[in-house]
Amino acid sequence: MSPTIVNGDYVLAGKYKSNPNKGNVAVIEHPSLGILIKRIDQVSEDGKAFVSGDNDFSTPQRIIGPIYKDWIKYQVRWRISPFGLYRLKK
C-alpha cells in the first residue's frame, strides 16, 4: 500500500458501519493469501469487491481475485508513522 502505508507504519481500523465503498482502504482476510490491506476499486451488485494496492509492485488483481464481503473485516481509518498520525481519506 506504499506510499499510503509504508513498512513500519501501524494502522487503526474499525468495523464497517455500512457496506464498503470504492476508495476505502480495507483489511481483508483472504483464504489463501492471508491478511491484506488493499484499496477497494469496485463493488459489484452481487457484493463482490475488486481491490488493488497503491503501488505498482502490489499483488495484482488477477492473483487476488474477487473479494467476498465476509472477507472484508475492517476499514483502515488512521495511519501511525514515525512522523505522526494521519487520517486516511475515504
MODELLER restraints for C-alpha pairs under 7 A, 6 or more apart:
rsr = mdl.restraints
at = mdl.atoms
rsr.add(forms.Gaussian(group=physical.xy_distance, feature=features.Distance(at['CA:1:A'], at['CA:38:A']), mean=6.65, stdev=0.5))
rsr.add(forms.Gaussian(group=physical.xy_distance, feature=features.Distance(at['CA:1:A'], at['CA:53:A']), mean=5.01, stdev=0.5))
rsr.add(forms.Gaussian(group=physical.xy_distance, feature=features.Distance(at['CA:1:A'], at['CA:54:A']), mean=4.85, stdev=0.5))
rsr.add(forms.Gaussian(group=physical.xy_distance, feature=features.Distance(at['CA:1:A'], at['CA:55:A']), mean=5.85, stdev=0.5))
rsr.add(forms.Gaussian(group=physical.xy_distance, feature=features.Distance(at['CA:2:A'], at['CA:54:A']), mean=6.00, stdev=0.5))
rsr.add(forms.Gaussian(group=physical.xy_distance, feature=features.Distance(at['CA:2:A'], at['CA:55:A']), mean=5.65, stdev=0.5))
rsr.add(forms.Gaussian(group=physical.xy_distance, feature=features.Distance(at['CA:3:A'], at['CA:54:A']), mean=6.80, stdev=0.5))
rsr.add(forms.Gaussian(group=physical.xy_distance, feature=features.Distance(at['CA:4:A'], at['CA:54:A']), mean=6.96, stdev=0.5))
rsr.add(forms.Gaussian(group=physical.xy_distance, feature=features.Distance(at['CA:5:A'], at['CA:79:A']), mean=6.88, stdev=0.5))
rsr.add(forms.Gaussian(group=physical.xy_distance, feature=features.Distance(at['CA:9:A'], at['CA:79:A']), mean=6.68, stdev=0.5))
rsr.add(forms.Gaussian(group=physical.xy_distance, feature=features.Distance(at['CA:9:A'], at['CA:80:A']), mean=5.60, stdev=0.5))
rsr.add(forms.Gaussian(group=physical.xy_distance, feature=features.Distance(at['CA:9:A'], at['CA:81:A']), mean=4.73, stdev=0.5))
rsr.add(forms.Gaussian(group=physical.xy_distance, feature=features.Distance(at['CA:10:A'], at['CA:79:A']), mean=5.87, stdev=0.5))
rsr.add(forms.Gaussian(group=physical.xy_distance, feature=features.Distance(at['CA:10:A'], at['CA:80:A']), mean=5.00, stdev=0.5))
rsr.add(forms.Gaussian(group=physical.xy_distance, feature=features.Distance(at['CA:10:A'], at['CA:81:A']), mean=6.57, stdev=0.5))
rsr.add(forms.Gaussian(group=physical.xy_distance, feature=features.Distance(at['CA:11:A'], at['CA:76:A']), mean=6.50, stdev=0.5))
rsr.add(forms.Gaussian(group=physical.xy_distance, feature=features.Distance(at['CA:11:A'], at['CA:78:A']), mean=5.62, stdev=0.5))
rsr.add(forms.Gaussian(group=physical.xy_distance, feature=features.Distance(at['CA:11:A'], at['CA:79:A']), mean=4.57, stdev=0.5))
rsr.add(forms.Gaussian(group=physical.xy_distance, feature=features.Distance(at['CA:11:A'], at['CA:80:A']), mean=5.92, stdev=0.5))
rsr.add(forms.Gaussian(group=physical.xy_distance, feature=features.Distance(at['CA:12:A'], at['CA:76:A']), mean=5.95, stdev=0.5))
rsr.add(forms.Gaussian(group=physical.xy_distance, feature=features.Distance(at['CA:12:A'], at['CA:77:A']), mean=5.88, stdev=0.5))
rsr.add(forms.Gaussian(group=physical.xy_distance, feature=features.Distance(at['CA:12:A'], at['CA:78:A']), mean=5.00, stdev=0.5))
rsr.add(forms.Gaussian(group=physical.xy_distance, feature=features.Distance(at['CA:12:A'], at['CA:79:A']), mean=6.41, stdev=0.5))
rsr.add(forms.Gaussian(group=physical.xy_distance, feature=features.Distance(at['CA:13:A'], at['CA:74:A']), mean=5.73, stdev=0.5))
rsr.add(forms.Gaussian(group=physical.xy_distance, feature=features.Distance(at['CA:13:A'], at['CA:75:A']), mean=5.27, stdev=0.5))
rsr.add(forms.Gaussian(group=physical.xy_distance, feature=features.Distance(at['CA:13:A'], at['CA:76:A']), mean=4.13, stdev=0.5))
rsr.add(forms.Gaussian(group=physical.xy_distance, feature=features.Distance(at['CA:13:A'], at['CA:77:A']), mean=5.33, stdev=0.5))
rsr.add(forms.Gaussian(group=physical.xy_distance, feature=features.Distance(at['CA:13:A'], at['CA:78:A']), mean=6.87, stdev=0.5))
rsr.add(forms.Gaussian(group=physical.xy_distance, feature=features.Distance(at['CA:14:A'], at['CA:74:A']), mean=5.17, stdev=0.5))
rsr.add(forms.Gaussian(group=physical.xy_distance, feature=features.Distance(at['CA:14:A'], at['CA:75:A']), mean=5.49, stdev=0.5))
rsr.add(forms.Gaussian(group=physical.xy_distance, feature=features.Distance(at['CA:14:A'], at['CA:76:A']), mean=6.66, stdev=0.5))
rsr.add(forms.Gaussian(group=physical.xy_distance, feature=features.Distance(at['CA:15:A'], at['CA:73:A']), mean=6.62, stdev=0.5))
rsr.add(forms.Gaussian(group=physical.xy_distance, feature=features.Distance(at['CA:15:A'], at['CA:74:A']), mean=4.65, stdev=0.5))
rsr.add(forms.Gaussian(group=physical.xy_distance, feature=features.Distance(at['CA:15:A'], at['CA:75:A']), mean=6.17, stdev=0.5))
rsr.add(forms.Gaussian(group=physical.xy_distance, feature=features.Distance(at['CA:16:A'], at['CA:74:A']), mean=6.01, stdev=0.5))
rsr.add(forms.Gaussian(group=physical.xy_distance, feature=features.Distance(at['CA:16:A'], at['CA:75:A']), mean=5.98, stdev=0.5))
rsr.add(forms.Gaussian(group=physical.xy_distance, feature=features.Distance(at['CA:21:A'], at['CA:40:A']), mean=6.82, stdev=0.5))
rsr.add(forms.Gaussian(group=physical.xy_distance, feature=features.Distance(at['CA:21:A'], at['CA:43:A']), mean=6.93, stdev=0.5))
rsr.add(forms.Gaussian(group=physical.xy_distance, feature=features.Distance(at['CA:22:A'], at['CA:40:A']), mean=5.07, stdev=0.5))
rsr.add(forms.Gaussian(group=physical.xy_distance, feature=features.Distance(at['CA:22:A'], at['CA:41:A']), mean=5.18, stdev=0.5))
rsr.add(forms.Gaussian(group=physical.xy_distance, feature=features.Distance(at['CA:22:A'], at['CA:42:A']), mean=5.35, stdev=0.5))
rsr.add(forms.Gaussian(group=physical.xy_distance, feature=features.Distance(at['CA:22:A'], at['CA:43:A']), mean=6.75, stdev=0.5))
rsr.add(forms.Gaussian(group=physical.xy_distance, feature=features.Distance(at['CA:23:A'], at['CA:39:A']), mean=5.91, stdev=0.5))
rsr.add(forms.Gaussian(group=physical.xy_distance, feature=features.Distance(at['CA:23:A'], at['CA:40:A']), mean=5.30, stdev=0.5))
rsr.add(forms.Gaussian(group=physical.xy_distance, feature=features.Distance(at['CA:23:A'], at['CA:41:A']), mean=6.11, stdev=0.5))
rsr.add(forms.Gaussian(group=physical.xy_distance, feature=features.Distance(at['CA:23:A'], at['CA:90:A']), mean=5.86, stdev=0.5))
rsr.add(forms.Gaussian(group=physical.xy_distance, feature=features.Distance(at['CA:24:A'], at['CA:39:A']), mean=5.63, stdev=0.5))
rsr.add(forms.Gaussian(group=physical.xy_distance, feature=features.Distance(at['CA:24:A'], at['CA:40:A']), mean=5.52, stdev=0.5))
rsr.add(forms.Gaussian(group=physical.xy_distance, feature=features.Distance(at['CA:24:A'], at['CA:75:A']), mean=6.84, stdev=0.5))
rsr.add(forms.Gaussian(group=physical.xy_distance, feature=features.Distance(at['CA:24:A'], at['CA:90:A']), mean=5.35, stdev=0.5))
rsr.add(forms.Gaussian(group=physical.xy_distance, feature=features.Distance(at['CA:25:A'], at['CA:37:A']), mean=6.81, stdev=0.5))
rsr.add(forms.Gaussian(group=physical.xy_distance, feature=features.Distance(at['CA:25:A'], at['CA:38:A']), mean=5.57, stdev=0.5))
rsr.add(forms.Gaussian(group=physical.xy_distance, feature=features.Distance(at['CA:25:A'], at['CA:39:A']), mean=4.29, stdev=0.5))
rsr.add(forms.Gaussian(group=physical.xy_distance, feature=features.Distance(at['CA:25:A'], at['CA:40:A']), mean=6.29, stdev=0.5))
rsr.add(forms.Gaussian(group=physical.xy_distance, feature=features.Distance(at['CA:25:A'], at['CA:75:A']), mean=5.94, stdev=0.5))
rsr.add(forms.Gaussian(group=physical.xy_distance, feature=features.Distance(at['CA:25:A'], at['CA:76:A']), mean=5.43, stdev=0.5))
rsr.add(forms.Gaussian(group=physical.xy_distance, feature=features.Distance(at['CA:26:A'], at['CA:37:A']), mean=5.58, stdev=0.5))
rsr.add(forms.Gaussian(group=physical.xy_distance, feature=features.Distance(at['CA:26:A'], at['CA:38:A']), mean=5.57, stdev=0.5))
rsr.add(forms.Gaussian(group=physical.xy_distance, feature=features.Distance(at['CA:26:A'], at['CA:39:A']), mean=6.16, stdev=0.5))
rsr.add(forms.Gaussian(group=physical.xy_distance, feature=features.Distance(at['CA:26:A'], at['CA:72:A']), mean=6.65, stdev=0.5))
rsr.add(forms.Gaussian(group=physical.xy_distance, feature=features.Distance(at['CA:26:A'], at['CA:74:A']), mean=5.66, stdev=0.5))
rsr.add(forms.Gaussian(group=physical.xy_distance, feature=features.Distance(at['CA:26:A'], at['CA:75:A']), mean=4.51, stdev=0.5))
rsr.add(forms.Gaussian(group=physical.xy_distance, feature=features.Distance(at['CA:26:A'], at['CA:76:A']), mean=5.53, stdev=0.5))
rsr.add(forms.Gaussian(group=physical.xy_distance, feature=features.Distance(at['CA:27:A'], at['CA:35:A']), mean=6.88, stdev=0.5))
rsr.add(forms.Gaussian(group=physical.xy_distance, feature=features.Distance(at['CA:27:A'], at['CA:36:A']), mean=5.77, stdev=0.5))
rsr.add(forms.Gaussian(group=physical.xy_distance, feature=features.Distance(at['CA:27:A'], at['CA:37:A']), mean=4.66, stdev=0.5))
rsr.add(forms.Gaussian(group=physical.xy_distance, feature=features.Distance(at['CA:27:A'], at['CA:38:A']), mean=6.79, stdev=0.5))
rsr.add(forms.Gaussian(group=physical.xy_distance, feature=features.Distance(at['CA:27:A'], at['CA:72:A']), mean=6.14, stdev=0.5))
rsr.add(forms.Gaussian(group=physical.xy_distance, feature=features.Distance(at['CA:27:A'], at['CA:73:A']), mean=5.68, stdev=0.5))
rsr.add(forms.Gaussian(group=physical.xy_distance, feature=features.Distance(at['CA:27:A'], at['CA:74:A']), mean=5.07, stdev=0.5))
rsr.add(forms.Gaussian(group=physical.xy_distance, feature=features.Distance(at['CA:27:A'], at['CA:75:A']), mean=6.22, stdev=0.5))
rsr.add(forms.Gaussian(group=physical.xy_distance, feature=features.Distance(at['CA:27:A'], at['CA:76:A']), mean=6.76, stdev=0.5))
rsr.add(forms.Gaussian(group=physical.xy_distance, feature=features.Distance(at['CA:28:A'], at['CA:35:A']), mean=5.64, stdev=0.5))
rsr.add(forms.Gaussian(group=physical.xy_distance, feature=features.Distance(at['CA:28:A'], at['CA:36:A']), mean=5.04, stdev=0.5))
rsr.add(forms.Gaussian(group=physical.xy_distance, feature=features.Distance(at['CA:28:A'], at['CA:37:A']), mean=6.15, stdev=0.5))
rsr.add(forms.Gaussian(group=physical.xy_distance, feature=features.Distance(at['CA:28:A'], at['CA:71:A']), mean=5.54, stdev=0.5))
rsr.add(forms.Gaussian(group=physical.xy_distance, feature=features.Distance(at['CA:28:A'], at['CA:72:A']), mean=4.53, stdev=0.5))
rsr.add(forms.Gaussian(group=physical.xy_distance, feature=features.Distance(at['CA:28:A'], at['CA:73:A']), mean=5.66, stdev=0.5))
rsr.add(forms.Gaussian(group=physical.xy_distance, feature=features.Distance(at['CA:29:A'], at['CA:35:A']), mean=4.70, stdev=0.5))
rsr.add(forms.Gaussian(group=physical.xy_distance, feature=features.Distance(at['CA:29:A'], at['CA:36:A']), mean=6.45, stdev=0.5))
rsr.add(forms.Gaussian(group=physical.xy_distance, feature=features.Distance(at['CA:29:A'], at['CA:71:A']), mean=5.07, stdev=0.5))
rsr.add(forms.Gaussian(group=physical.xy_distance, feature=features.Distance(at['CA:29:A'], at['CA:72:A']), mean=6.42, stdev=0.5))
rsr.add(forms.Gaussian(group=physical.xy_distance, feature=features.Distance(at['CA:29:A'], at['CA:73:A']), mean=6.75, stdev=0.5))
rsr.add(forms.Gaussian(group=physical.xy_distance, feature=features.Distance(at['CA:30:A'], at['CA:71:A']), mean=6.21, stdev=0.5))
rsr.add(forms.Gaussian(group=physical.xy_distance, feature=features.Distance(at['CA:38:A'], at['CA:51:A']), mean=5.97, stdev=0.5))
rsr.add(forms.Gaussian(group=physical.xy_distance, feature=features.Distance(at['CA:38:A'], at['CA:52:A']), mean=5.56, stdev=0.5))
rsr.add(forms.Gaussian(group=physical.xy_distance, feature=features.Distance(at['CA:38:A'], at['CA:53:A']), mean=5.14, stdev=0.5))
rsr.add(forms.Gaussian(group=physical.xy_distance, feature=features.Distance(at['CA:39:A'], at['CA:51:A']), mean=5.45, stdev=0.5))
rsr.add(forms.Gaussian(group=physical.xy_distance, feature=features.Distance(at['CA:39:A'], at['CA:52:A']), mean=5.42, stdev=0.5))
rsr.add(forms.Gaussian(group=physical.xy_distance, feature=features.Distance(at['CA:39:A'], at['CA:53:A']), mean=5.88, stdev=0.5))
rsr.add(forms.Gaussian(group=physical.xy_distance, feature=features.Distance(at['CA:40:A'], at['CA:49:A']), mean=6.64, stdev=0.5))
rsr.add(forms.Gaussian(group=physical.xy_distance, feature=features.Distance(at['CA:40:A'], at['CA:50:A']), mean=6.03, stdev=0.5))
rsr.add(forms.Gaussian(group=physical.xy_distance, feature=features.Distance(at['CA:40:A'], at['CA:51:A']), mean=4.43, stdev=0.5))
rsr.add(forms.Gaussian(group=physical.xy_distance, feature=features.Distance(at['CA:40:A'], at['CA:52:A']), mean=6.63, stdev=0.5))
rsr.add(forms.Gaussian(group=physical.xy_distance, feature=features.Distance(at['CA:41:A'], at['CA:50:A']), mean=5.55, stdev=0.5))
rsr.add(forms.Gaussian(group=physical.xy_distance, feature=features.Distance(at['CA:41:A'], at['CA:51:A']), mean=5.05, stdev=0.5))
rsr.add(forms.Gaussian(group=physical.xy_distance, feature=features.Distance(at['CA:41:A'], at['CA:52:A']), mean=6.63, stdev=0.5))
rsr.add(forms.Gaussian(group=physical.xy_distance, feature=features.Distance(at['CA:42:A'], at['CA:49:A']), mean=5.64, stdev=0.5))
rsr.add(forms.Gaussian(group=physical.xy_distance, feature=features.Distance(at['CA:42:A'], at['CA:50:A']), mean=5.20, stdev=0.5))
rsr.add(forms.Gaussian(group=physical.xy_distance, feature=features.Distance(at['CA:43:A'], at['CA:49:A']), mean=4.32, stdev=0.5))
rsr.add(forms.Gaussian(group=physical.xy_distance, feature=features.Distance(at['CA:43:A'], at['CA:50:A']), mean=6.39, stdev=0.5))
rsr.add(forms.Gaussian(group=physical.xy_distance, feature=features.Distance(at['CA:47:A'], at['CA:68:A']), mean=6.83, stdev=0.5))
rsr.add(forms.Gaussian(group=physical.xy_distance, feature=features.Distance(at['CA:47:A'], at['CA:69:A']), mean=6.10, stdev=0.5))
rsr.add(forms.Gaussian(group=physical.xy_distance, feature=features.Distance(at['CA:48:A'], at['CA:66:A']), mean=6.02, stdev=0.5))
rsr.add(forms.Gaussian(group=physical.xy_distance, feature=features.Distance(at['CA:48:A'], at['CA:67:A']), mean=5.47, stdev=0.5))
rsr.add(forms.Gaussian(group=physical.xy_distance, feature=features.Distance(at['CA:48:A'], at['CA:68:A']), mean=4.86, stdev=0.5))
rsr.add(forms.Gaussian(group=physical.xy_distance, feature=features.Distance(at['CA:48:A'], at['CA:69:A']), mean=6.07, stdev=0.5))
rsr.add(forms.Gaussian(group=physical.xy_distance, feature=features.Distance(at['CA:49:A'], at['CA:66:A']), mean=5.83, stdev=0.5))
rsr.add(forms.Gaussian(group=physical.xy_distance, feature=features.Distance(at['CA:49:A'], at['CA:67:A']), mean=4.90, stdev=0.5))
rsr.add(forms.Gaussian(group=physical.xy_distance, feature=features.Distance(at['CA:49:A'], at['CA:68:A']), mean=6.38, stdev=0.5))
rsr.add(forms.Gaussian(group=physical.xy_distance, feature=features.Distance(at['CA:50:A'], at['CA:66:A']), mean=5.36, stdev=0.5))
rsr.add(forms.Gaussian(group=physical.xy_distance, feature=features.Distance(at['CA:50:A'], at['CA:67:A']), mean=6.08, stdev=0.5))
rsr.add(forms.Gaussian(group=physical.xy_distance, feature=features.Distance(at['CA:51:A'], at['CA:61:A']), mean=6.57, stdev=0.5))
rsr.add(forms.Gaussian(group=physical.xy_distance, feature=features.Distance(at['CA:52:A'], at['CA:60:A']), mean=6.84, stdev=0.5))
rsr.add(forms.Gaussian(group=physical.xy_distance, feature=features.Distance(at['CA:52:A'], at['CA:61:A']), mean=6.24, stdev=0.5))
rsr.add(forms.Gaussian(group=physical.xy_distance, feature=features.Distance(at['CA:77:A'], at['CA:87:A']), mean=5.92, stdev=0.5))
rsr.add(forms.Gaussian(group=physical.xy_distance, feature=features.Distance(at['CA:77:A'], at['CA:88:A']), mean=5.36, stdev=0.5))
rsr.add(forms.Gaussian(group=physical.xy_distance, feature=features.Distance(at['CA:78:A'], at['CA:85:A']), mean=6.88, stdev=0.5))
rsr.add(forms.Gaussian(group=physical.xy_distance, feature=features.Distance(at['CA:78:A'], at['CA:86:A']), mean=5.53, stdev=0.5))
rsr.add(forms.Gaussian(group=physical.xy_distance, feature=features.Distance(at['CA:78:A'], at['CA:87:A']), mean=4.43, stdev=0.5))
rsr.add(forms.Gaussian(group=physical.xy_distance, feature=features.Distance(at['CA:78:A'], at['CA:88:A']), mean=5.47, stdev=0.5))
rsr.add(forms.Gaussian(group=physical.xy_distance, feature=features.Distance(at['CA:79:A'], at['CA:85:A']), mean=5.85, stdev=0.5))
rsr.add(forms.Gaussian(group=physical.xy_distance, feature=features.Distance(at['CA:79:A'], at['CA:86:A']), mean=5.15, stdev=0.5))
rsr.add(forms.Gaussian(group=physical.xy_distance, feature=features.Distance(at['CA:79:A'], at['CA:87:A']), mean=6.37, stdev=0.5))
rsr.add(forms.Gaussian(group=physical.xy_distance, feature=features.Distance(at['CA:79:A'], at['CA:88:A']), mean=6.91, stdev=0.5))
rsr.add(forms.Gaussian(group=physical.xy_distance, feature=features.Distance(at['CA:80:A'], at['CA:86:A']), mean=6.42, stdev=0.5))
